[in-house]
Amino acid sequence: MKLRLMLGLVGAIAFAAWGAGPAAADPTSVGICSSAGTSLSGNYHNLTIRGNAFVAGGMTIADAATLNVRGNLILAPGSCLDAFSLGTVTVGGNIIVQKGAILGLGCTLNSIGPGPPCYGQTTSDTVGGNIIGNQPLTMYLDGDTVRGNVVSNGGGPGLFGTFLNFPVKDNTIGGNLIMQGWQGGWAGAIRDVVGGNVIFSRNASVQDPDANEVVTNTIRGNLICFGNSPAVQVGDSGGTPNTVGGKKIGQCTAPGL
């Protein structure tokens, strides 16, 4: 995966969190939000985020914050949650990411950024239900366990907007993974284990010819790709062909996929 995957996200939004000192969300992590916002930890029945918020990390998972939401976690329109850190997030219900909102969740050995956000460790963020994006600005999902589906419809900064990325990497998803209609800098699904189908459709970029990488996934159902521009590809990911229990359909029948 190219370094610009996260550097593009950082530079595009002019994040205050990186290098901002003690007030930042996590000085060991890449800032996901435009400002640190509210520090979140502890237990909630349901939680709605308005504005910016973060789950603080640290040098080890044991030192980081823990956020438990028994029911649903909702990101209101235009809000941002930076949990791209060694903090631990557990949601019993669904995560709903509304229009223009940003979600960063999870941290693995493969996380990419200008600093060492994971320090060689992998978090165990868990969602008991689904992650559903309704025109999100972007989501950065890295190393999460989702019992249900991950579904994103539309969103992004647009073809000629700020260069942003939409990476879904190293996750375990019990249901389906559906990414459709997102327009931005780079989008892709890499090294995910999916219990249902993967549908990757109508995602577009004119800023990055290497966009729409879908590789090295293990999919119990079908892999369906259509209407993406550029077409779904291996790109420079160095990835291997997807392992698919069902059928490969559309663009995902290309060599290397």
Residue pairs with C-beta under 8 A, 6 or more apart in sequence:
1 110
1 112
1 167
1 169
1 190
1 213
1 237
2 186
2 210
2 236
3 112
4 186
5 112
5 165
5 167
5 186
6 30
6 111
6 112
6 113
6 114
6 140
6 165
7 113
7 114
8 163
8 164
8 165
8 185
8 186
9 30
9 32
9 138
9 140
9 164
9 165
10 18
10 30
10 31
10 113
10 114
11 163
12 157
12 162
12 163
12 164
12 185
13 31
13 33
13 34
13 162
13 164
14 34
15 30
15 31
15 32
15 33
15 34
16 24
16 31
16 34
16 35
16 36
17 24
17 25
17 26
17 29
17 30
17 31
17 32
17 33
17 35
17 36
17 54
17 82
18 24
18 30
18 31
18 114
18 115
19 27
20 27
20 31
20 36
21 27
23 36
24 31
24 36
25 31
25 32
25 33
25 36
25 37
25 39
25 54
25 56
25 82
25 85
26 54
26 56
26 57
26 58
26 82
26 85
26 87
26 117
27 115
28 57
28 58
28 59
28 85
28 86
28 115
28 116
28 117
28 119
29 57
29 82
29 84
29 85
29 107
29 113
29 115
29 117
30 84
30 113
30 114
30 115
30 117
31 82
32 54
32 80
32 81
32 82
32 84
32 102
32 104
32 140
33 52
33 53
33 54
33 80
33 81
33 82
33 102
34 52
34 80
35 52
36 52
36 54
36 82
37 51
37 52
37 53
37 54
37 80
37 82
38 51
38 52
38 53
38 54
39 53
39 54
39 55
39 56
39 65
40 47
40 49
40 53
40 54
40 55
40 65
40 67
40 81
41 55
41 56
41 65
41 66
41 67
41 87
42 66
42 67
42 68
43 68
43 69
43 70
44 67
44 68
44 69
44 70
44 71
45 69
45 70
45 71
46 69
46 70
46 71
46 72
46 73
46 74
46 93
47 69
47 72
47 73
47 74
48 73
48 74
48 75
48 76
49 73
49 74
49 75
49 76
49 79
49 80
49 81
50 76
50 79
51 79
51 80
52 79
52 80
52 81
52 82
53 79
53 80
53 81
53 82
54 81
54 82
54 83
54 85
55 64
55 65
55 67
55 81
55 82
55 83
55 85
55 87
55 88
55 89
56 64
56 65
56 85
56 87
57 64
57 65
57 85
57 86
57 87
57 107
57 117
58 64
58 85
58 86
59 86
59 119
60 86
60 119
60 121
61 86
61 88
61 121
61 123
63 86
64 85
64 86
64 87
64 88
65 87
65 88
66 87
66 88
66 89
66 90
67 83
67 87
67 88
67 89
67 90
68 90
69 89
69 90
69 91
69 92
69 93
70 92
70 93
71 92
71 93
72 91
72 93
72 94
72 95
72 96
72 129
73 81
73 91
73 93
73 94
73 95
73 96
74 95
74 96
74 98
75 81
75 95
75 96
75 97
75 98
75 101
75 102
75 103
75 136
76 98
76 101
77 98
77 99
77 100
77 101
78 99
78 100
78 101
79 98
79 101
79 102
80 101
80 102
80 103
81 102
81 103
81 104
81 105
82 104
83 89
83 103
83 104
83 105
83 106
83 125
84 104
84 105
84 106
84 107
84 111
84 117
84 140
84 142
85 107
85 117
85 123
86 107
86 117
86 118
86 119
86 121
86 123
87 123
88 123
88 124
88 125
89 105
89 123
89 125
89 126
90 125
90 126
91 126
91 127
91 128
91 129
92 128
92 129
93 128
93 129
94 127
94 129
94 130
94 131
94 132
94 148
95 103
95 105
95 127
95 129
95 130
95 131
95 132
96 132
96 134
97 103
97 131
97 132
97 133
97 134
97 136
97 139
97 152
98 134
98 135
98 136
99 134
99 135
99 136
99 155
100 135
100 136
100 137
100 155
101 136
101 137
102 136
102 137
102 138
102 139
102 140
103 131
103 133
103 136
103 138
103 139
103 140
103 141
104 139
104 140
105 125
105 139
105 140
105 141
105 142
105 144
106 123
106 125
106 141
106 142
106 143
106 144
106 170
106 171
107 117
107 118
107 121
107 122
107 123
107 142
107 143
108 118
108 122
108 123
108 142
108 143
108 169
108 170
109 118
109 120
109 121
109 122
110 142
110 143
110 169
110 170
110 191
111 117
111 118
111 142
111 143
122 143
123 143
124 145
125 143
125 144
125 145
126 144
126 145
126 146
126 147
127 144
127 145
127 146
127 147
127 148
128 147
128 148
129 147
129 148
130 146
130 148
130 149
130 150
130 151
130 175
131 139
131 141
131 144
131 146
131 148
131 149
131 150
131 151
132 149
132 151
132 152
133 139
133 151
133 152
133 153
133 155
134 153
134 154
134 155
135 153
135 154
135 155
136 152
136 155
136 156
137 155
137 156
137 157
137 164
138 155
138 156
138 157
138 164
138 165
138 166
138 184
139 152
139 166
139 168
140 165
140 166
140 167
141 150
141 167
141 168
141 169
141 171
142 167
142 169
142 170
142 171
143 169
143 170
143 171
144 171
144 172
145 171
145 172
146 171
146 172
146 173
146 174
146 175
147 174
147 175
148 174
148 175
149 173
149 174
149 175
149 176
149 177
149 178
149 196
150 168
150 171
150 173
150 175
150 176
150 177
150 178
150 179
151 176
151 177
151 178
152 166
152 178
152 179
152 180
152 182
153 178
153 180
153 181
154 180
154 181
154 182
155 181
155 182
155 183
156 164
156 166
156 182
156 183
156 184
156 187
157 163
157 164
157 183
157 184
157 185
158 183
158 184
159 183
159 204
159 205
159 206
159 207
160 206
161 183
161 184
163 184
163 185
163 207
163 208
164 184
164 185
165 184
165 185
165 186
165 187
166 179
166 182
166 184
166 186
166 187
166 188
166 203
167 186
167 187
167 188
167 190
168 177
168 179
168 188
168 189
168 190
168 192
169 188
169 189
169 190
169 191
169 192
170 190
170 191
170 192
171 192
171 193
172 192
172 193
173 192
173 193
173 194
173 195
173 196
174 195
174 196
175 194
175 195
175 196
176 194
176 196
176 197
176 198
176 199
176 221
177 189
177 192
177 194
177 196
177 197
177 198
177 199
178 197
178 198
178 199
179 187
179 189
179 199
179 200
179 201
179 203
180 199
180 200
180 201
180 202
180 203
181 201
181 202
181 203
182 203
182 204
183 203
183 204
183 205
184 205
184 207
185 205
185 207
185 208
185 211
186 205
186 208
186 210
186 211
186 213
187 203
187 205
187 211
187 212
188 211
188 212
188 213
188 214
188 215
188 235
188 237
189 198
189 200
189 213
189 214
189 217
190 213
190 214
190 215
190 216
190 217
190 237
190 239
191 216
191 217
191 239
192 198
192 217
192 218
193 217
193 218
194 217
194 218
194 219
194 220
194 221
195 220
195 221
196 220
196 221
197 219
197 221
197 222
197 223
197 224
197 246
198 214
198 217
198 219
198 221
198 222
198 223
198 224
198 242
199 224
199 225
200 212
200 214
200 223
200 224
200 225
200 228
200 232
200 252
201 224
201 225
201 226
201 227
201 228
202 226
202 227
202 228
203 211
203 212
203 228
203 229
204 228
204 229
205 211
205 212
205 229
205 230
206 229
209 230
210 230
210 233
210 235
210 236
211 230
211 235
212 228
212 229
212 230
212 231
212 232
212 233
212 235
213 232
213 233
213 234
213 235
213 237
213 239
214 223
214 225
214 232
214 233
214 242
214 252
214 257
215 234
215 235
215 237
215 239
215 240
215 241
215 242
215 256
215 257
216 237
216 239
216 240
216 241
216 242
217 223
217 242
217 243
218 242
218 243
219 242
219 243
219 244
219 245
219 246
220 245
220 246
221 244
221 245
221 246
222 244
222 246
222 247
222 248
222 249
223 242
223 244
223 246
223 247
223 248
223 249
223 252
223 257
224 249
224 250
224 252
225 231
225 232
225 249
225 250
225 251
225 252
225 257
226 249
226 250
226 251
228 251
231 251
231 254
232 251
232 252
232 254
232 257
233 254
233 256
233 257
234 256
234 257
241 256
241 257
242 248
242 252
242 257
248 257
251 257
